[in-house]
Amino acid sequence: MTTYVITVPGTFTDGIEPDARARLGHALRPADPHTTTMGSDEDLDALTVNEDDTFTLRLTVEADSGPHAEQEARSLAGAALRAAGLDERTAPLGPAVITGIDSQVH
């Protein structure tokens, strides 16, 4: 298995309230890229929200291939959004992209 850092973009169609943002951050914690060498070196945050309500999720997943990693990241992202009270209408996701491969997890 290989550790991948996957980036999943999206948009909060109705914005995001501070409490929902906190719940989302908490739900993303297990997949936080800071646990990888690349995430620590590059200071990658699990959630970045831009002024225009677009956002980026950066997730760490273990998978045997790139396509499986992307699929797992989308699944994790969807579950985290649901845990924060959001869905496909209020926070649609874009395509998942591999942004790093790290074989040395701390």
Beta strands, then each sheet from edge to edge (+ up, - down):
strand 1: 2-11
strand 2: 47-49
strand 3: 54-63
strand 4: 97-102
sheet 1: 2+ 3- 1+ 4-
end
